[in-house]
Amino acid sequence: MSPRVKTVGILTGRPGKASELGALLSAMRVHSRAEPGNLRWDIWRDKANPDRFVLDELYVDEAAVAAHRDTPHFKDYSARIGDLADRTPITLDPIEVD
């Protein structure tokens, strides 16, 4: 089984904060995609609720996730996200199917 790490984040902007949240996520996308262990970092916006965003992240392994969380852009994100959004992070393991 692959050591890859998949994370999905559901973020709902606090009232009046969706635009600022979108800008923060866009900046994160640019920096995160440039990390050597990153395979995917996409942002999706809910069609039914434009204040809700979904992050789709994939890393080569746990070490790449740890390196990501140690970057200046992730630390900035961590310091700011609580004021901008309610969030639900989901870390997933791959399942082999027949």
C-alpha positions in Angstrom: 0.0 0.0 0.0 1.2 3.5 -0.8 2.6 5.7 1.9 0.9 8.7 0.3 -1.1 11.0 2.6 -4.4 12.5 1.5 -6.0 15.4 3.3 -9.3 17.0 2.6 -10.2 20.2 4.4 -13.6 21.7 4.5 -13.5 25.4 5.4 -16.5 27.6 5.8 -15.8 31.3 5.8 -17.0 33.3 8.8 -19.5 36.0 8.0 -17.9 38.5 5.7 -14.6 36.6 5.5 -15.0 34.4 2.4 -13.0 36.8 0.2 -10.1 37.0 2.6 -10.3 33.2 3.1 -10.1 32.7 -0.7 -7.1 34.9 -0.9 -5.3 33.1 1.9 -6.0 29.7 0.2 -4.8 30.9 -3.2 -1.5 32.0 -1.6 -1.2 28.6 0.1 -1.8 26.8 -3.2 1.1 28.5 -4.9 3.5 27.8 -2.1 2.3 24.3 -1.3 2.4 23.1 -4.9 6.1 24.1 -5.0 7.0 21.9 -2.1 9.0 18.8 -3.1 6.8 16.3 -1.4 3.5 17.7 -2.7 1.6 15.9 -5.4 -1.7 17.8 -5.3 -3.0 21.0 -3.7 -6.3 22.1 -5.2 -9.1 24.4 -4.0 -12.7 23.8 -4.7 -15.6 26.1 -4.0 -19.1 24.8 -3.1 -21.6 25.7 -5.8 -24.4 25.8 -3.2 -22.5 27.8 -0.6 -19.9 30.2 -1.9 -18.5 30.7 1.6 -17.4 27.0 1.7 -14.2 25.8 0.3 -12.8 22.3 0.0 -9.0 21.6 0.0 -7.7 18.5 -1.8 -4.1 17.8 -0.7 -1.9 14.8 -1.5 1.7 14.3 -0.2 4.2 11.6 -1.0 4.4 10.5 2.7 4.1 11.6 6.3 7.6 13.3 6.2 6.3 15.5 3.4 3.3 16.5 5.5 5.6 17.3 8.4 7.8 19.4 6.2 4.7 21.2 4.8 3.5 22.0 8.4 7.0 23.4 9.2 6.9 26.0 6.3 6.5 29.7 6.9 3.3 29.7 4.7 1.7 26.9 6.7 2.6 28.7 10.0 1.0 31.9 8.7 -2.1 30.0 7.6 -2.4 28.3 11.0 -2.1 31.7 12.7 -4.8 33.3 10.6 -7.3 30.5 9.7 -9.2 30.5 13.0 -10.3 34.1 12.5 -11.4 33.4 8.9 -13.2 30.0 8.9 -14.6 27.0 10.7 -12.7 24.0 9.4 -12.9 20.2 9.3 -9.7 18.5 8.3 -9.9 14.8 7.2 -6.8 12.7 6.7 -7.4 9.6 4.6 -5.7 6.3 4.0 -5.9 4.6 0.6 -7.9 1.5 0.3 -7.0 -1.2 -2.2 -10.0 -2.4 -4.2 -10.2 -5.6 -6.2 
